[in-house]
Amino acid sequence: MASMISTNCAQFSGLRRSSPTQSYSQHVNSHLRLVSSRRPRRSSSVVAMASSNKNGTKESITKLVSDLNDAKLEADVDVVVAPPFVYIDQVKNSLTDRIEIAAQNSWVGKGGAFTGEISVEQLKDIGCKWVVLGHSERRHVIGEDDQFIGKKAAYALSEGLGVIACIGEQLQEREAGKTFDVCFQQLKAYADAIPSWDNVVIAYEPVWAIGTGKVATPEQAQEVHAALRDWLKNSVSADVATKTRIIYGGSVNGSNCAELAKQEDIDGFLVGGASLKNTSYFNELVQVVIVCFLVMQGPEFATIVNSVTSKKVAA
């Protein structure tokens, strides 16, 4: 595996600078446990999320909800959809109770005069069970910092919402060898703020791979996921490290998903729209988390939900 990493990391290899006398493969093997015994499965269920971000119309969402309501979904899969705020109530009032609702953001505290923001209390009132926090656009376009995002996560959890906690480095940070430093810093902000990891899913999405067609190799993605799990073990607890699901996102598609899914510490995917053009590759997944940010066809989403339980077994 180390040789594969050395070959495939040529373009985006920056993680953390090692000493000139230490080979890259030695650094990886000594610090990231890429070859190790298989851990216990981290969950008895799957969380699948679908979101249309700023896209979608009442008509298109009505069609999607109809397709989802008609779909036969596996009983042991937890299915969640995350529509834009303005459509949450429409989706909640027409979607089967079998599928839960997520929001794409929430405010940092209880109510107040914060025009344009959405409170956790409001999200709960309309039936949301999850919220996505710390996504790259919130960080790098809106300008939310690590500590603010951590506080948002803590408040959401304290009020009973599950949190999809997003992290990831930008291209210049990876090229500068700062991937671990950036991701650990973002992860620490969550750890410093949240009361428990029981309802947290970590979503690692390198910003340079969002919608660009560039994607980390399976070994590159596994490196970071293993490092994140080691960080949890050393900084939080071994129990949290074992149980917490860590998903990968960034130009995931039919040609790379199956190999990504085989990696020990990748528990699922944050998936963009292009990846749903061919869903057969999700047959490799079981007991994972899938978070989708896109406008999709209901039958395609149902295919993903049902296929995630079909093949993957512990080594």
N, C-alpha and C positions, 0 to 999 in steps of 0.2 A: 504493500500500500504506500509505503514511504516513497518508492520510486515513482509511483503514479502521481503523488502529490508534487514531487519535484518537477515532473514533466508538465503537469497541468496548471501549475501556479505561476507560470511565466509572466502572464499579463497582469494578474491581480493577486500578487503573492504577499502583499504587505500585511503582516499581522502585528508582531512586535519584533523589533530588531534584536537578533541574537548576536553573540560575539563572533568575530571573524574566524576564530578557531573552532567554532562549533558548527557542524553541518546543519542545514535546514531540517533534514529528516531526523537527525538526532534531537534537535530542539523539539520537534513535534512529538516524537515518541516519548521523550522524557517528561514532557509537560502536559500532554493532552490525552494520553491513554487511548490512542486510536485503535489499538489492538488490545482488547480486553474481553473478559467474560461478559456475557449478556446480562443486563440488569433485569430485575422484575419489571413487568409491564406497569406503566405509570397510571393507567386508568382502565376501568372496566367498560368505558363508554367512549363515544366519539362526539366531539363538538364540531359541527359543520356550520359555517357562516357564509351568508351571501349578501353582498351589498352593492347598490348601484351608485354609491357616492353622490355626485351632483347630477348624475344622469337620471333618466327615467321620466315617465309621465303617468298620469292617473290611468290612462289606457293600457300602457305597457305593463304597469305593475298589477293591474287587474288581471291581465292575461297570465302573468307569472304566478300570482296567487292561485288562480284557477288550476294551473298546471300542477302546482305543489299540492293542492288539496286533492287532486285526482291521483297523485303518485302513491305507489305502495312503497313505504319506507321501512327499512329494517328496524325491528323492535329495540335492538340494543344500541342504536345510534341516537345521540342527542343532536337534534337539528336546530339551528338558529339562523335567522335571517336578519340583516341589518340594513333596512331601507333608509333613505334620507329622512331627516327629521319631519319634513312636511307630509310624508306619506306613512309615518309610523302608525298613526291612528287608523288610517285606511287599512293597512295590512293587518293590524291587530284585530280589527272588527270583522275581517273576512277570512283570515287564515285559520286553518285547523289548530286546535290546542296542542296537537302533537308537536308543533314547531314553535320554538321560542323566538323572542324578539330581542335584538341588540340595537344600541345606539352607536353612532360613529364618534361621539364626543360627549363630555358632560362638564359642568362647572365644578370649581374647586371646593365649594362650600354650600351651605344652606341658603337658598334664595338670595334676596338682596336686589339692589338697583344696578343690575349689570345687563344693560340693554343688548339683546341679541343672543345672550347665552341661554343654555338649557340646563336646568338644575336636575340633580339626581332624583329629587322628590317628584318632579314632573315626569321624568322617565319611568319611574316606578308606578306613578299614577296611571299611565297609559299602558302598562304591562310589560315594560322592558325587563329582561333578566340579566343582560350583559351590556358592557360598553367597551369600545375600542379606544385606548388612550395612548398618547405618545407617538402616533404615526408620523412619518417623516415630514408631511406637509404641515402638521401642527408645530413641529420643531423648527423647520427651516424656512417656512413661508410665513406662518403666523407668529413665530418667534417665542414659543413656549420653551422655557428652560427645564433642565432635568428635575430640579427641586419642585417646581410648580407642577410638573407632570406627576411626580411622586405623591404630592399632596392630593392631587385630583384622584389618583388611584386609591389612596388611603380613605378618602371620604366616600368614594363609591363603594368600596368594600365594607366600610362601617355601616352603610345603609343597605347592604344586602345584594348589591349588584356584583356579578362576576366581572373580572377585568382581563381583557386581552392587552398585555403590556408590551408595547412595541419598542424595539431598540434597533440600532444599525448605524454603520459608519458611512461617511461620504467618500467619494472617489479619492480626493486628495489625502484623506486620513488613511485610507488603505495603502496608497502608494508611499506614504510617509512611515509605514510600519506601525500605525497607531490603532489598528482594528481592535485589539484586545483592550487597550487603554480606554478607548471611546465607549465600547460596549460595557466594560466593567463599571465605568463611571455612571452610565445611564442605568445600569442594573442596581448599582449601589443606591441611587436616588430612590428607587422603588423600595429597596430593602430597608432604608433608613426611615421610611414613612409608613409602610403598610403594617397592619397588626398581625396578618397571617397570610400564608401563601396558598391556603386551601382552595381558593376560588380564583387563582391567577394562572393564566397561560401566557408564557413568554413568546413573543413573535420576533424573531431575528430577521430583519430585512435590510440587506446592504443597500443603501440609497442609490449607489451607482448601478444597481441591477433592476431598478423599478422601471418597467416599461421601456427599457433600452435595448432589449435583446441580449444584453450581456448577463451571464449567469455564473455564479460560482460553481466550480466542479463539485461533484459529490464529496470529494475529499476535502476541498476547501470549506464547504459548508459544515461538514462533520467536525473539522478542526475547531471552528468557532463554537458550535453547539457543545462539543466536549469541554471546551474551555469555560463556557458559561456554566455548565453543570459542575465543573470543578470549583468554580468561584462560589456557587451556591453551597457546595459541600464545605468549603473552607470558611466562608463568611456568614453562612446562615446555619445550616445543619445538614447532615448526611441524609436525614429523612426527607427534607425539602428537596434536596438534589435528586433523590431517587423518584419522588412522586411528581415533581413539577414537569409539565409538558412544555417542550420547546419546539416551536414550529419554524419553518423556513419560508421566506418569500423573496421574490425577485426574478421575474421572467421565467418562472416555472412553466414547463410545457411538456408535450408528449414525448419529446426525445430525451428529456433528462429526469423526468419525475420518478420513473421506476428505480433508477440507480440511486437517486437521492433518498428514496424511501427505504432502501436497504441499509442505510447508515444507522448505526446504533443509537445515536442521540438525536436524530431527527424524528420528531413525533407527529409530523404533519406539515401542512403547507398553508401559506398565505398566497392565494392564487389570483392572477390577473386574468383579464378577459380572453386573451389569446389561448390560454390553456384549456378552455372548455370546448375548443373546436374538435378535440379528440379526447374522450374521457376514458378510453379503455385502459390507459396506463395506471389509473388509480386502483386497478385490481391488486396492486402490490401492497396496499395499505390495510392495516387493521389496527383498531384502537389508537387512532391518531386524532389530530385536530386539523380541520381544514377551514381556513378563513378565506372567503372569496370577496373581492372588491370589483364588482362588475354588474352590467346588465346581462342577464342570461336567459336561456330557454329553460322552463321548468323541467321538462324531461331530462335535459342534460344535467341539471343539478341533482335530480333524483338518481340518475345513473351514478354520479359520484358518491352520493350518500350510501347507496346500496352496495357499491363495489368495494368500499373501504374495508368491509369485513370479510372479504372472500378468500384471501390468499396468504397474507404475511403471517409467518409463525416465528416464534423465538428460536434463535439458533441454539 
